[in-house]
Structure formats: structure tokens, C-alpha cells
Amino acid sequence: MMRQNQMKLIRSLVHKKYRGEHGLFLVEGFRSVHEAVIANASIESIFWTNEFSQKNPGFMNSIRNIQNESISPSEMQQLSPSATPPGLLAICKIPTFSPPVMNSNFIYLDHVSDPGNMGTILRTALWFGIHNIAMSEGCIDPFHPKVVRGAMGAHFYLSWIGTMPVNDFTDYTIIGADQKGNPMQSLEKTREKWVLVMGSEAHGICKDIKPSLNQLVAIPKIGSGESLNVGVSMGILLHHLTK
């Protein structure tokens, strides 16, 4: 049985305040925890149910040298932020990133507040080889449990995630995604360093950032529908920028 103070600490990590205080975050599910193990992330401990261990003997063998503990389904239910816990939960240290190297391409997120969208963005950025994620103030915490779940292990491979003002990107081509922009086909692949700015789900790129943009681009609509999810939009634009 888990100690009460241990359980209290883990449960507190659903809140940004306590993630910051303890420097820890929650990672749930086989795919995400497996990526943490493969990436040699700083894992404090792993908790699993007997049902999970019986179905995943290979994984259990891979964590022999990591502190791990069997807990009951009811304890897992209490610890997990998910309505239906997957039976595997890890506690990882929040990475201490070195200052970003300003000679590579960036994604810049402006007030992106939906955790599911943030998770998709991190996962998609990694797919297209973008390893640096900058954010404005007002974005969802990238280590929120729902973000981590949606990112599917991307956190363990990104080089830098942090907050900085967009005007710090001197000597960059700053590209903003906006429905009123030029069709993305007009955006030629550039050898210059670039930053792709994605705005909030509800309001787009804020007016304070727009003066810093060098270009505005839009994804032409072929069919019907009001708008695209910010993560989907970013994926389409990254495919165009990186192909």
C-alpha cells in the first residue's frame, strides 16, 4: 500500500503550482511512459497495476533498473487524472533546458490554451523535425497532464520548451498563420531561419504580435467548414515549409 504523503504528492501534480514547486510531472499510459524509458528521461518512479504487468512482460523487464511499484486499481484510480486510468503512471522530473540555440527553426505559440491542441502541436512539431517550442505568456502549461498525454512522448525529444517574447527572434523570418493571409502556396521554402506563429483557438494571433510578423499565410479552404484545429493547421503549414 502506498504511503499517504506519497499519494498526496502525486495527486498534487495535476496542478501547475505543485508541478513547479516539486519540479515533477505526470506521464500516463504505455506509449508515453515507454518513450520516457527509451529516451532515458529522468524518471523518479513508475507505478503499475498487476493487470498491466501481466499484459506487458517485456516492458516490465525494461524498467528493472528504475524505481517501480505495484499498486492496486483503486490506488491507480486515485492517482490518475484520467477517468479511465491505463494502469501505468510515471513521475518524471521536468527537464531543465539549456538556453535555446538561435540558429534553428521554431514554433511560436500565442495564447494556445487548450491542452489537447498543445499536445497535438508538440507531437506534430517533432514529426516535422522542429525541436524548439516558444510560447507567449498565457499558454497552457506544456506539462499539464492532458498535454503530456496528447503529446505521446514528444516532451522527451524536444530540445527546448519555454516562454519568450516574439521580438527576441532577430534575424528570423517570422511567419504568422492567419485566415486573412496570403495562400500558403505563395510561401516559398526559405533557407533563412524561420518562426511559425500559431495563434489561439478562439482569437488567432494577438494584435501585439502582428507588427513583428514578416508574412501572413492562410490555408485555402477547398470544401466546407468554419475553421481548422490549430494543431491540424500547424501540421499543414509545416508540411509546406519543410518539404
Summary of the structure (lengths in Angstrom):
residues: 243
radius of gyration: 19.7
end to end distance: 52.4
largest distance: 61.1
contacts: 745
relative contact order: 0.15
helix: 37%
strand: 22%
